[in-house]
Amino acid sequence: MPDLLLVGAGHSHLHLIAHARALTTAGYRVRVLAPRFFDYSGLASATAAGSVPADAGRIDVRALAQRHDVELVEDTLSGLDLRGRCATTTGGSRLAYDVVSLNIGSVAAAPGMEVGDGVLRVKPLSDLAALAARLAATPDAGLSVVGGGSTGIELAAHLSVRAGVGTVRLLESGPEIGADLPPRARRRLVRLLDRRGVEVCVDAPVRSVGAHQVGLDDGRTLGHDIALLATGLAAPRLVSELGIGDVDGIPVTTSLQHVDQPDTYAVGDCAHFTPQPLARIGVHGVRQGSVLLASLLARAAGQPLPTYTPQGRALAILDLGDGVGLAVRGRLWWYGGAALRLKRWIDRRWLARYR
């Protein structure tokens, strides 16, 4: 039986674990190398800000693997010998494979920025999970959220209505927050943040961010008790260290295989889809799961491999706290309680597949 090693338990690999019977029927021996728990990014901001329970977006990977008779190695990847087809874990184990797939997520990038100890990053999500404890230990904390994209806006909006939080500042290097949102939706968010007392600083490139202050390119320094880095996402440093990609990710073709290593697949945020740039959003990881499964089954049967075709427009819903959300699809958008209720329904439905 060919050994299939799934490294990481992101959206795509959860789909494969849940459909492991099809893989074993096709002749694979399936193993997963991942931590025990997966935290769903769609609820990360609400969880971190304390708006929903801490385990609301958590999936027990061990329980899922046991339910589908899949071997789980509870560890993380530290080395990958592509020629010898062997993975090394952080704990020192060596796992041989015939085919490997990586689904190891992303991290908050800070190009050209000095980031000190004590700064919390939105990814990996284990960093963001520490926010609740930091807030509990620092009454009336002043917070700086660095990065005015969707995640930064979500966090600033949530924290502005959380009990026990003092001040919230949102810093964006460009001329406006939510630059990828429709203009009227963006203006709606600016009014919301202003009404909630969030200090929005645009045209404010950050040179350095530390535990107690941020330094701007114009020489100003702004103090805080807690800093959150919500800048753009990049592939984990491990990708470069392994020599299989760079900060942009593991380069893959339309079949989700490494451009030079057909026995190596990569999906989700850690992948660099070479045919066209893809935003690091969960919808791609979700949709790539079914393509990856079909590809592995076709490979075992000696059939042509399917390809991944990104959808033109995807629905995105920002959770803004206090019972409201902002839904966006292309240039269409709507704001209010209905948008958030739709998001909660989508989140619950997706999580229920793996619980």
C-alpha positions as CSV (number, residue, x, y, z in Angstrom):
1,M,0.0,0.0,0.0
2,P,1.4,3.4,-0.9
3,D,1.9,5.6,2.2
4,L,0.0,8.9,2.0
5,L,1.2,11.5,4.6
6,L,-0.9,14.5,5.3
7,V,1.1,17.2,7.1
8,G,-1.2,19.6,8.9
9,A,-4.9,19.5,9.6
10,G,-6.2,22.5,7.7
11,H,-9.4,22.8,5.8
12,S,-8.4,20.5,2.9
13,H,-6.9,17.8,5.1
14,L,-9.9,17.7,7.3
15,H,-11.9,16.9,4.2
16,L,-9.5,14.0,3.4
17,I,-9.6,12.6,6.9
18,A,-13.4,12.6,6.7
19,H,-13.2,10.7,3.4
20,A,-10.4,8.4,4.4
21,R,-12.4,5.3,3.5
22,A,-12.3,6.2,-0.2
23,L,-8.5,6.6,0.0
24,T,-7.9,3.3,1.7
25,T,-10.3,1.6,-0.7
26,A,-8.1,3.0,-3.5
27,G,-5.1,1.4,-1.9
28,Y,-3.5,4.2,0.3
29,R,-2.3,3.9,3.9
30,V,-3.2,7.3,5.3
31,R,-1.4,9.0,8.1
32,V,-1.7,12.5,9.5
33,L,1.0,14.5,11.1
34,A,-0.6,17.4,13.0
35,P,-1.4,18.8,16.5
36,R,-4.4,17.4,18.2
37,F,-6.6,20.5,17.7
38,F,-7.5,22.6,14.7
39,D,-8.8,26.1,15.3
40,Y,-11.1,27.5,12.7
41,S,-10.0,30.9,11.4
42,G,-13.6,32.0,10.6
43,L,-14.2,32.4,14.4
44,A,-10.7,33.5,15.4
45,S,-11.5,37.2,15.9
46,A,-14.7,36.6,17.8
47,T,-12.9,33.9,20.0
48,A,-9.9,36.1,20.6
49,A,-12.0,39.0,21.7
50,G,-14.1,36.9,23.9
51,S,-17.4,37.3,22.0
52,V,-17.8,33.6,21.6
53,P,-16.5,30.7,23.8
54,A,-12.8,29.9,23.4
55,D,-13.6,26.4,22.0
56,A,-16.3,27.6,19.6
57,G,-14.1,27.0,16.5
58,R,-12.1,24.1,17.8
59,I,-12.0,20.7,16.1
60,D,-10.6,17.6,17.9
61,V,-8.4,16.1,15.1
62,R,-7.6,13.0,17.2
63,A,-11.4,12.2,17.6
64,L,-12.0,12.8,13.9
65,A,-9.0,10.6,12.9
66,Q,-10.2,7.8,15.2
67,R,-13.7,8.0,13.9
68,H,-12.4,7.4,10.3
69,D,-9.7,4.8,11.2
70,V,-6.8,7.2,10.3
71,E,-3.5,7.1,12.2
72,L,-2.7,10.5,13.8
73,V,0.9,11.4,14.8
74,E,0.4,14.3,17.2
75,D,3.5,16.4,16.3
76,T,4.7,19.0,13.8
77,L,7.0,18.8,10.8
78,S,10.6,19.8,11.2
79,G,12.3,18.3,8.1
80,L,11.4,16.8,4.7
81,D,13.7,14.7,2.6
82,L,12.1,14.8,-0.8
83,R,14.6,12.5,-2.4
84,G,14.4,9.9,0.3
85,R,10.6,10.5,0.8
86,C,10.9,10.9,4.6
87,A,9.5,13.4,7.0
88,T,11.0,14.3,10.3
89,T,8.9,15.5,13.2
90,T,9.8,18.0,15.9
91,G,9.8,15.1,18.4
92,G,12.4,13.3,16.3
93,S,10.2,10.6,14.6
94,R,10.8,9.7,11.0
95,L,7.8,9.0,8.8
96,A,8.4,7.4,5.4
97,Y,5.9,8.2,2.6
98,D,5.2,7.8,-1.1
99,V,3.0,10.8,-1.5
100,V,3.0,13.8,0.9
101,S,0.5,16.8,1.1
102,L,1.2,19.9,3.1
103,N,-1.6,22.0,4.6
104,I,0.2,24.0,7.3
105,G,-1.4,27.4,7.1
106,S,0.2,30.8,7.2
107,V,1.7,33.4,9.5
108,A,1.3,37.2,9.9
109,A,4.0,38.8,7.7
110,A,5.8,42.0,8.7
111,P,8.0,42.9,5.7
112,G,10.4,45.7,6.6
113,M,9.0,45.9,10.1
114,E,10.8,45.2,13.4
115,V,8.6,43.1,15.6
116,G,9.5,42.7,19.3
117,D,8.8,40.1,21.9
118,G,5.3,40.2,23.4
119,V,3.5,41.2,20.1
120,L,0.6,39.0,19.3
121,R,0.1,37.9,15.7
122,V,-3.2,37.0,14.2
123,K,-1.6,33.9,12.7
124,P,-0.7,31.3,13.8
125,L,-3.9,31.2,15.7
126,S,-2.1,29.9,18.8
127,D,-0.7,33.5,19.2
128,L,-4.1,35.1,18.9
129,A,-5.5,32.6,21.4
130,A,-3.3,34.3,24.1
131,L,-5.2,37.6,23.7
132,A,-8.0,36.7,26.2
133,A,-5.4,36.0,29.0
134,R,-3.5,39.2,28.2
135,L,-6.7,41.2,28.4
136,A,-7.7,39.6,31.7
137,A,-4.4,40.4,33.2
138,T,-4.5,44.1,32.0
139,P,-7.6,45.9,33.0
140,D,-8.6,48.9,30.7
141,A,-5.8,47.9,28.3
142,G,-4.9,50.2,25.4
143,L,-4.5,48.2,22.2
144,S,-2.8,48.8,18.9
145,V,-4.0,46.8,16.0
146,V,-1.4,47.0,13.2
147,G,-3.0,46.4,9.8
148,G,-6.2,47.8,8.4
149,G,-7.4,44.9,6.3
150,S,-10.4,42.7,7.1
151,T,-8.8,40.9,10.0
152,G,-7.6,44.1,11.6
153,I,-11.0,45.7,11.2
154,E,-12.7,42.7,12.7
155,L,-10.4,42.7,15.8
156,A,-10.6,46.5,16.3
157,A,-14.5,46.4,16.0
158,H,-14.8,43.4,18.4
159,L,-12.3,44.9,21.0
160,S,-14.0,48.3,21.0
161,V,-17.2,46.7,22.5
162,R,-15.5,44.3,24.9
163,A,-15.9,45.0,28.6
164,G,-12.6,45.9,30.3
165,V,-10.8,47.3,27.2
166,G,-9.6,50.8,27.4
167,T,-8.7,52.3,24.0
168,V,-8.3,50.7,20.6
169,R,-6.1,52.1,17.8
170,L,-6.1,50.8,14.2
171,L,-3.0,51.6,12.2
172,E,-3.0,51.3,8.4
173,S,0.0,52.2,6.2
174,G,-2.1,53.1,3.2
175,P,-4.6,55.9,2.7
176,E,-7.7,53.9,3.8
177,I,-8.7,50.8,5.7
178,G,-10.4,47.9,4.0
179,A,-8.8,48.8,0.7
180,D,-10.2,45.7,-1.0
181,L,-13.8,46.4,0.0
182,P,-16.4,48.4,-2.0
183,P,-16.1,52.1,-1.3
184,R,-19.5,52.5,0.3
185,A,-18.9,49.5,2.5
186,R,-15.6,50.9,3.5
187,R,-17.2,54.2,4.5
188,R,-19.8,52.3,6.5
189,L,-17.0,50.6,8.5
190,V,-15.2,53.9,9.1
191,R,-18.4,55.4,10.6
192,L,-18.9,52.3,12.8
193,L,-15.4,52.4,14.2
194,D,-15.7,56.1,14.8
195,R,-18.9,55.6,16.7
196,R,-17.3,53.0,18.8
197,G,-14.4,55.2,19.7
198,V,-11.7,53.4,17.7
199,E,-8.8,55.7,16.7
200,V,-8.2,55.0,13.0
201,C,-4.7,56.1,11.8
202,V,-4.2,55.9,8.0
203,D,-1.1,56.8,6.0
204,A,0.8,55.5,9.1
205,P,3.5,53.1,8.0
206,V,4.8,51.2,11.0
207,R,8.6,50.9,11.3
208,S,8.6,48.9,14.5
209,V,6.1,47.4,17.0
210,G,7.0,46.3,20.5
211,A,5.3,45.2,23.6
212,H,4.5,48.8,24.7
213,Q,4.8,51.1,21.7
214,V,4.8,51.3,17.9
215,G,7.3,53.4,16.0
216,L,6.1,55.1,12.8
217,D,8.1,56.0,9.7
218,D,7.6,59.7,10.4
219,G,9.4,59.4,13.8
220,R,6.4,59.3,16.0
221,T,5.9,56.7,18.8
222,L,2.5,55.6,20.1
223,G,2.1,53.7,23.3
224,H,-0.1,50.7,24.2
225,D,-0.5,47.9,26.6
226,I,-1.0,45.1,24.0
227,A,-0.1,45.0,20.3
228,L,-1.7,42.8,17.6
229,L,-0.1,42.3,14.3
230,A,-2.8,41.9,11.6
231,T,-0.7,42.6,8.5
232,G,-0.7,40.5,5.4
233,L,-0.2,36.7,5.5
234,A,2.8,34.7,4.3
235,A,3.8,31.1,4.2
236,P,5.4,29.8,7.4
237,R,9.2,30.1,7.6
238,L,9.4,26.3,7.6
239,V,8.6,26.3,3.9
240,S,11.8,28.2,3.1
241,E,13.8,26.2,5.6
242,L,12.7,23.0,3.9
243,G,13.7,24.3,0.5
244,I,10.4,23.6,-1.1
245,G,9.2,27.2,-1.5
246,D,9.6,30.7,-0.2
247,V,7.7,33.4,1.6
248,D,5.0,33.2,-1.1
249,G,4.5,29.6,-0.4
250,I,5.0,26.1,-1.9
251,P,4.7,26.6,-5.7
252,V,2.0,24.3,-7.1
253,T,0.4,23.8,-10.5
254,T,-3.3,23.6,-11.2
255,S,-3.2,20.0,-10.1
256,L,-2.0,21.2,-6.6
257,Q,1.3,19.4,-7.1
258,H,4.7,21.0,-6.5
259,V,6.0,22.4,-9.8
260,D,9.1,20.2,-9.6
261,Q,8.0,17.3,-7.3
262,P,4.8,15.5,-8.5
263,D,4.7,13.4,-5.3
264,T,4.4,16.5,-3.2
265,Y,1.1,18.4,-2.9
266,A,0.3,21.7,-1.1
267,V,-3.0,23.3,-0.4
268,G,-4.5,26.2,1.5
269,D,-2.5,29.2,2.7
270,C,0.9,27.5,2.6
271,A,0.6,26.9,-1.2
272,H,1.6,29.4,-3.9
273,F,-0.9,28.7,-6.8
274,T,1.4,29.6,-9.7
275,P,-1.3,30.0,-12.4
276,Q,-2.7,33.1,-10.7
277,P,-2.4,34.9,-7.3
278,L,-4.9,33.7,-4.7
279,A,-6.0,35.6,-1.6
280,R,-5.2,33.7,1.6
281,I,-8.8,33.1,2.6
282,G,-10.4,29.9,3.9
283,V,-12.6,29.4,0.8
284,H,-9.7,28.1,-1.3
285,G,-8.6,25.6,1.4
286,V,-12.2,24.4,1.6
287,R,-12.6,24.0,-2.2
288,Q,-9.2,22.5,-2.8
289,G,-10.0,19.7,-0.4
290,S,-12.4,18.0,-2.9
291,V,-9.9,18.5,-5.8
292,L,-7.1,17.0,-3.7
293,L,-9.1,14.0,-2.8
294,A,-10.1,13.5,-6.5
295,S,-6.5,13.9,-7.5
296,L,-5.2,11.2,-5.2
297,L,-8.0,8.8,-6.2
298,A,-7.2,9.5,-9.9
299,R,-3.5,9.0,-9.3
300,A,-4.1,5.6,-7.7
301,A,-6.3,4.6,-10.7
302,G,-3.8,5.8,-13.3
303,Q,-6.3,8.4,-14.6
304,P,-5.7,12.0,-15.6
305,L,-5.5,14.4,-12.6
306,P,-8.3,17.0,-12.0
307,T,-7.3,20.7,-11.7
308,Y,-8.3,23.4,-9.3
309,T,-10.2,26.3,-10.8
310,P,-10.6,29.2,-8.4
311,Q,-14.1,30.8,-8.3
312,G,-14.4,34.3,-9.6
313,R,-16.1,35.8,-6.6
314,A,-16.3,34.5,-3.1
315,L,-18.6,35.5,-0.2
316,A,-16.8,37.1,2.7
317,I,-18.5,38.1,5.9
318,L,-16.8,40.3,8.6
319,D,-17.8,39.7,12.2
320,L,-17.9,43.2,13.7
321,G,-19.1,42.3,17.2
322,D,-22.2,43.6,19.0
323,G,-24.4,41.4,16.8
324,V,-23.6,42.9,13.4
325,G,-21.6,41.8,10.4
326,L,-20.6,43.0,6.9
327,A,-21.1,40.6,4.0
328,V,-19.3,41.2,0.7
329,R,-19.4,39.4,-2.6
330,G,-17.7,41.2,-5.5
331,R,-19.0,44.8,-5.4
332,L,-22.2,43.8,-3.6
333,W,-22.4,44.2,0.2
334,W,-24.9,44.4,3.1
335,Y,-24.5,45.3,6.7
336,G,-26.4,44.3,9.8
337,G,-27.5,41.5,12.0
338,A,-28.7,39.3,9.1
339,A,-25.2,39.3,7.7
340,L,-23.7,38.0,11.0
341,R,-26.5,35.4,11.4
342,L,-25.6,34.1,7.9
343,K,-22.0,33.8,8.9
344,R,-22.8,32.0,12.1
345,W,-25.0,29.5,10.1
346,I,-22.2,28.9,7.6
347,D,-19.6,28.5,10.3
348,R,-21.8,26.0,12.3
349,R,-22.6,24.0,9.2
350,W,-18.9,23.7,8.2
351,L,-17.7,22.8,11.8
352,A,-20.5,20.2,12.1
353,R,-19.0,18.1,9.3
354,Y,-15.9,17.4,11.4
355,R,-17.4,17.1,14.9
